[in-house]
Amino acid sequence: MGSEKRQAQLQSRSARADLRQGLHWRSIDPDVTLGYRKGKRGGRWLVRWYAGHKKYRQAPLGTADDQLAVGTLSYEDALRAAREKVCALRKAEFEASLEPLPTVADAIRSYVAMRDARSTQLGGRPMKSDASSNLGKHVLQSSSLAEKRLDEVTEEDLRAWRLDLSSTLKRVSRVRTASNLKAALNAAYRPYRKRLPPDFAESVRLGLSFDDEGPSFDERARENQILDDAEVRAIISTAIETDLDGDMARLVILLAATGARFSQVTRMIVGDVQFNQSRLIVPNSRKGKRRHDSYTAIRVGDDVLAALRPVCEGRSSREPLLCKWRYVQLGVNMWKRDRRGPWTSSSEMLRPWNEICEKAGVERVVPYSLRHSSIVRGIKAGLPIRLVAALHDTSVVMIERHYSRWITDGLEDLAARAIVPLVSGSCNMLPKAA
């Protein structure tokens, strides 16, 4: 069969018409042969290939175009169909020999385990990530999407799941949940990318995108979360007056002075306070794909340095800068101070924060408002947007998306400062209109 002398002439209708009835072969490569089975009223195409272990397999392809040109296969069509058939079957056999592709639920569990381990490492105690709760509730427990294998997931499946969230969650919660699902699917895609559809990543991106919903007010910094300087001072003053240990007060001062996130300032060490340079070295966030730690130097005033000096003197430069008391329970409503340790979760500051804001007369704001206010303060001061973004460990795109109103106001003020008198003398000298 492999000899050139035994190769049947199958390329044209006239050549096939001269063949006797029966089975004829023409090699495609050393292991694959195109077959033509001629009957009384035309023929049919088939393909045969070597399957290993001295075994051959074959499969039908379709009717030859001996009599009709529509709905049949020419020689070139049959060659193409034979290659595709053998490649598809070989791929299926190879994948069948491998471990099954994971389901969406498997991908989520692996991702949640990774996120929980990272939260535990950062917090110094067993902790659950937000992905554990929102993906567990909105995908694992209440969606048929969870049981699908990754290669079965389509853009339409993801879009339908995303639209189902709209009836139960606000947009900001939907975006957070969808972002966690996207991260879980992308993490699972990397090790299985050769076995998944080539457009899998694009389907995930488009299926979980909120662009079709249009812009939302939730995407911008809420106006009632932008505090003026007097309100920030009132919050800090109240924190100092009510916090006997000073731990909460120093946390609030750092958040207000740097505009950093809770997770950033709580990772600062004593050596990050540089009194001689009047600046703080703030660790950048661990968001995104950063492979190494990086830092941002932020200049602060003498008042901030004075507030931090008592917790820096006499301590090692490698110790955590901000600490708080830990308590042990002795009985019903009975607690005792146990030891001091670093802050581990932003939830630890919520109760004292709400009490401080209530006493300061600033209600319905969250600790993140100090970051919003710091960014707007820099914009109003006329700082370049790129500098504001760098000082707050974010991007220009995010600044423009969330704080566009204040950018416009700030640029208008800058433009007003550039106005100079252009007309000398009195404008009353101009003649009146005819």
C-alpha positions in Angstrom: 0.0 0.0 0.0 2.9 2.3 0.7 4.6 1.7 -2.7 4.2 4.4 -5.3 3.4 1.8 -7.9 0.3 0.8 -6.0 -1.0 4.4 -5.6 -4.4 4.7 -7.2 -5.2 7.8 -9.4 -8.0 9.5 -7.5 -7.4 13.1 -8.3 -10.0 13.6 -11.0 -13.4 12.2 -11.9 -12.1 10.7 -15.2 -9.3 8.9 -13.4 -11.7 7.4 -10.9 -14.1 6.4 -13.7 -11.4 4.1 -15.2 -11.0 2.3 -11.9 -12.7 -1.1 -11.3 -15.2 -1.5 -8.6 -13.8 -2.0 -5.1 -11.5 -0.2 -2.7 -8.6 1.9 -3.8 -6.0 3.8 -1.7 -3.6 6.8 -2.1 -1.2 7.7 0.7 -1.3 11.1 2.4 1.7 10.4 4.7 3.5 7.3 5.9 0.7 6.5 8.4 -2.4 8.0 6.8 -4.1 6.8 3.5 -7.1 8.3 1.7 -9.5 5.6 0.5 -12.0 5.5 -2.4 -14.7 2.7 -2.5 -16.1 2.6 -6.0 -19.6 1.2 -6.5 -21.9 0.9 -9.5 -23.1 4.5 -9.3 -20.1 6.3 -8.0 -18.0 6.1 -4.9 -17.4 7.1 -1.3 -14.3 8.5 0.5 -12.8 7.1 3.6 -9.6 7.5 5.6 -7.3 4.9 7.1 -4.5 5.5 9.6 -2.0 3.6 11.7 -3.1 3.5 15.4 0.0 1.8 16.8 0.6 -1.7 18.0 0.2 -3.1 14.4 -3.4 -1.9 14.3 -5.1 0.3 11.7 -8.3 2.3 12.0 -10.5 3.8 9.4 -13.5 6.2 9.2 -15.9 7.3 6.5 -15.7 10.8 5.1 -18.5 11.3 2.6 -19.7 10.7 -1.0 -17.4 11.5 -3.9 -18.4 14.1 -6.5 -18.6 11.5 -9.3 -22.2 12.3 -10.2 -23.2 15.4 -8.3 -21.1 18.5 -7.4 -23.4 19.7 -4.6 -23.3 18.1 -1.2 -20.4 15.8 -2.1 -16.6 15.8 -1.7 -14.0 16.4 -4.4 -10.6 14.9 -4.1 -9.2 18.1 -2.5 -12.2 18.2 -0.1 -11.6 14.6 0.8 -7.9 15.2 1.5 -8.8 18.1 3.8 -11.5 16.1 5.6 -9.1 13.1 6.0 -6.5 15.3 7.7 -9.0 17.0 10.0 -10.6 13.7 10.9 -7.4 12.0 11.8 -6.1 15.0 13.7 -9.4 15.3 15.7 -9.4 11.6 16.6 -5.8 11.5 17.6 -6.3 14.6 19.7 -9.4 13.0 21.3 -7.4 9.8 22.0 -4.6 11.8 23.5 -6.9 13.8 25.8 -8.7 10.7 26.9 -5.4 9.3 28.1 -4.9 12.4 30.3 -6.6 13.4 33.5 -10.1 14.9 32.9 -10.3 18.7 32.4 -11.3 20.5 35.6 -14.8 21.9 36.0 -15.6 25.5 36.9 -16.1 24.3 40.4 -12.6 22.7 40.5 -11.1 25.9 39.2 -12.9 28.0 41.8 -11.8 25.7 44.7 -8.2 25.8 43.6 -8.3 29.6 43.3 -10.1 30.1 46.6 -7.5 27.8 48.4 -4.7 30.0 46.9 -6.4 33.2 48.0 -7.2 31.9 51.5 -3.6 30.8 51.9 -2.4 34.2 50.9 -4.8 36.0 53.3 -3.7 33.6 56.1 0.0 34.4 55.4 -0.6 38.2 55.3 -2.9 38.2 58.3 -0.7 35.9 60.5 -3.8 33.7 61.3 -6.3 31.5 59.5 -8.4 33.8 57.3 -10.9 33.5 54.5 -10.7 35.7 51.4 -13.6 37.5 49.8 -13.5 35.1 46.9 -14.3 32.2 49.3 -17.6 33.8 50.2 -18.9 35.4 47.0 -17.8 32.6 44.6 -19.1 30.0 47.0 -22.5 31.6 47.3 -23.0 32.8 43.8 -21.4 30.1 41.7 -20.8 26.9 43.7 -24.1 26.8 45.5 -26.5 28.4 43.1 -25.4 28.1 39.5 -25.3 25.2 36.9 -22.2 26.9 35.6 -20.2 25.2 38.3 -20.6 21.7 36.9 -19.4 22.5 33.4 -15.9 21.5 32.2 -13.7 24.4 31.2 -13.8 23.3 27.6 -17.6 23.5 27.7 -17.9 27.0 29.0 -18.9 29.6 26.5 -19.2 33.3 26.4 -23.0 33.0 26.5 -22.8 30.8 29.6 -20.8 33.5 31.4 -22.9 36.3 30.2 -26.1 34.5 31.4 -24.6 33.9 34.8 -23.5 37.6 35.1 -27.0 38.8 34.2 -28.6 36.6 36.8 -26.6 38.4 39.5 -28.4 41.7 38.7 -31.5 40.7 40.6 -29.7 40.1 43.9 -26.6 42.2 44.0 -25.6 45.8 43.6 -23.3 46.6 40.7 -20.1 47.0 42.8 -20.8 43.5 44.4 -21.5 42.0 40.9 -18.2 43.5 39.6 -16.2 42.1 42.5 -17.8 38.6 42.2 -17.3 38.5 38.4 -13.7 39.7 38.8 -13.0 36.8 41.2 -14.6 34.3 38.8 -12.5 35.7 35.9 -9.3 35.4 38.0 -10.2 31.8 38.9 -10.9 30.8 35.2 -7.7 32.5 34.0 -5.7 30.8 36.6 -7.1 27.4 35.5 -6.5 28.3 31.8 -2.8 28.6 32.1 -1.9 24.9 32.8 -4.6 23.6 30.4 -4.3 26.1 27.6 -3.2 23.6 25.0 -6.4 21.5 25.6 -8.8 24.4 25.8 -10.4 26.3 22.9 -8.0 29.0 21.5 -10.6 31.7 22.2 -11.2 30.6 25.9 -9.5 33.6 27.4 -11.3 36.0 25.1 -14.7 34.4 25.9 -14.0 34.8 29.6 -13.1 38.4 29.2 -16.1 39.3 27.1 -18.6 37.1 29.0 -17.7 38.7 32.3 -17.4 42.3 31.0 -19.9 44.9 32.3 -19.3 47.2 29.3 -22.7 46.4 27.9 -24.4 47.7 31.0 -23.0 51.2 30.4 -21.3 53.5 33.0 -22.6 53.4 36.6 -22.4 55.9 39.4 -21.0 53.1 41.5 -17.8 53.2 39.4 -17.0 56.7 40.5 -16.0 57.9 44.0 -19.2 58.7 45.8 -19.5 62.4 46.5 -20.4 61.9 50.2 -17.2 60.0 50.7 -15.0 63.1 49.7 -14.2 64.9 53.0 -12.8 68.4 53.1 -9.8 69.2 55.2 -11.9 70.4 58.2 -13.7 67.1 58.3 -10.5 65.1 58.1 -9.0 67.2 61.0 -12.2 66.6 63.0 -12.0 62.9 62.6 -8.3 62.8 63.6 -8.8 65.1 66.6 -11.7 62.9 67.8 -9.6 59.8 67.3 -6.8 61.3 69.4 -9.3 62.3 72.2 -11.1 59.0 72.4 -8.3 56.5 71.8 -6.4 56.1 75.1 -3.8 53.8 73.6 -3.3 55.9 70.5 -3.3 52.8 68.2 -6.5 53.7 66.3 -5.5 57.4 66.2 -2.1 56.6 64.6 -3.8 54.3 62.0 -6.3 57.1 61.1 -3.5 59.6 60.8 -1.4 57.4 58.5 -4.4 56.7 56.3 -5.2 60.3 56.0 -1.7 61.5 55.5 -0.8 58.9 52.8 -4.1 58.1 51.1 -2.9 54.5 51.2 -5.0 51.4 51.7 -5.3 49.7 55.0 -3.3 46.7 53.7 -0.4 49.0 52.8 0.0 51.0 56.0 -0.4 48.0 58.3 2.6 46.4 56.5 4.8 49.4 57.3 7.7 48.8 59.7 9.4 51.2 62.0 12.2 51.8 59.6 9.7 53.1 57.0 9.4 56.4 59.0 12.3 58.6 57.8 12.4 61.5 60.2 15.4 63.2 58.6 13.8 63.2 55.2 10.3 64.0 56.5 8.8 61.1 54.6 7.2 57.7 54.9 8.1 54.7 52.8 4.7 53.0 52.1 4.7 49.4 50.6 2.8 49.2 47.4 -0.3 47.0 47.3 -0.1 43.3 46.3 -2.7 43.7 43.7 -2.1 42.6 40.1 0.9 40.5 39.0 3.8 42.2 40.8 6.6 39.7 41.3 8.5 41.7 43.9 7.8 44.2 46.7 8.0 47.9 45.7 7.5 51.1 47.7 6.4 54.7 47.4 8.0 57.6 49.3 5.5 60.1 50.5 6.4 63.4 52.1 4.4 64.3 55.3 4.3 67.2 57.7 6.0 67.5 61.1 2.7 66.9 62.8 2.4 63.4 61.3 6.0 62.6 62.2 5.4 63.8 65.8 2.4 61.5 66.1 4.6 58.5 65.0 7.7 59.3 67.0 6.5 57.7 70.3 6.0 54.3 68.6 9.4 54.4 66.8 11.7 55.4 69.6 13.5 52.4 71.2 12.2 49.9 68.8 13.9 47.8 66.1 13.6 49.2 62.6 12.2 45.8 61.4 9.3 45.7 63.9 5.7 46.5 62.6 5.0 50.2 62.9 1.4 49.9 63.9 0.2 47.5 66.6 -2.8 47.1 68.8 -3.8 45.2 71.9 -5.1 41.6 71.7 -7.6 40.5 74.3 -8.6 37.2 75.8 -12.0 36.5 77.2 -12.3 35.6 80.9 -16.0 35.3 81.1 -19.3 36.8 80.0 -18.4 40.4 79.0 -15.1 40.0 80.7 -11.9 40.6 78.7 -8.2 41.0 79.6 -5.3 42.4 77.7 -3.1 39.7 76.4 -0.4 41.0 74.1 0.2 43.6 71.4 0.4 42.7 67.7 0.0 44.1 64.2 -3.4 44.9 62.7 -4.6 42.0 60.6 -7.9 42.9 59.1 -9.7 46.2 58.2 -12.8 44.9 60.0 -10.9 45.5 63.3 -11.2 49.2 62.8 -14.8 49.4 61.8 -16.4 49.7 65.2 -14.0 52.4 66.6 -14.1 54.2 63.3 -17.9 54.5 63.4 -17.8 55.7 66.9 -15.2 58.3 66.1 -17.1 59.6 63.0 -20.3 59.8 65.0 -18.7 61.9 67.7 -16.9 64.1 65.1 -20.3 64.8 63.4 -19.2 63.1 60.1 -21.6 60.4 59.4 -22.1 57.7 56.7 -18.4 57.6 55.6 -16.1 54.6 55.5 -12.4 54.5 56.2 -11.7 54.4 52.5 -13.0 57.9 52.3 -9.6 59.1 53.6 -8.1 57.7 50.4 -10.7 59.3 48.2 -10.1 62.6 50.0 -6.4 62.4 49.7 -6.6 61.8 45.9 -9.0 64.7 45.4 -6.8 66.9 47.6 -3.9 66.2 45.3 -6.0 66.9 42.2 -7.3 70.2 43.6 -3.7 71.2 44.4 -2.9 71.1 40.8 -0.5 68.1 41.0 -0.1 66.2 37.7 -2.5 63.3 37.4 0.4 60.9 36.8 2.0 62.0 40.1 -1.3 61.7 42.0 -1.6 58.1 40.6 1.9 57.2 41.6 1.6 58.6 45.1 -1.5 56.5 45.6 -0.3 53.3 44.0 -2.9 53.3 41.2 -3.1 54.1 37.5 -3.9 57.3 35.6 -6.8 55.4 34.0 -8.3 54.6 37.4 -7.9 58.2 38.5 -9.6 59.5 35.4 -12.4 57.0 35.7 -13.3 57.6 39.3 -12.4 61.2 39.9 -13.2 62.8 36.5 -15.3 65.5 38.1 -12.6 66.8 40.3 -10.1 66.7 37.5 -12.3 68.9 35.4 -12.8 71.3 38.3 -9.1 71.4 39.1 -8.1 72.0 35.5 -10.6 74.9 35.4 -9.1 76.5 38.4 -5.6 76.1 36.9 -6.9 77.7 33.6 -8.4 80.6 35.6 -5.0 81.3 37.2 -3.4 81.6 33.8 -5.7 84.5 32.9 -3.8 87.8 32.6 -5.1 91.3 31.7 -4.9 91.9 27.9 -6.7 95.2 27.4 -4.9 98.3 28.5 -6.8 101.5 29.4 -10.5 101.8 29.8 -12.9 99.7 27.9 -15.4 102.6 28.1 -13.4 104.2 25.2 -14.8 101.6 22.8 -17.6 102.9 20.7 -21.1 101.6 21.2 -22.6 99.2 18.7 -24.5 101.0 15.9 
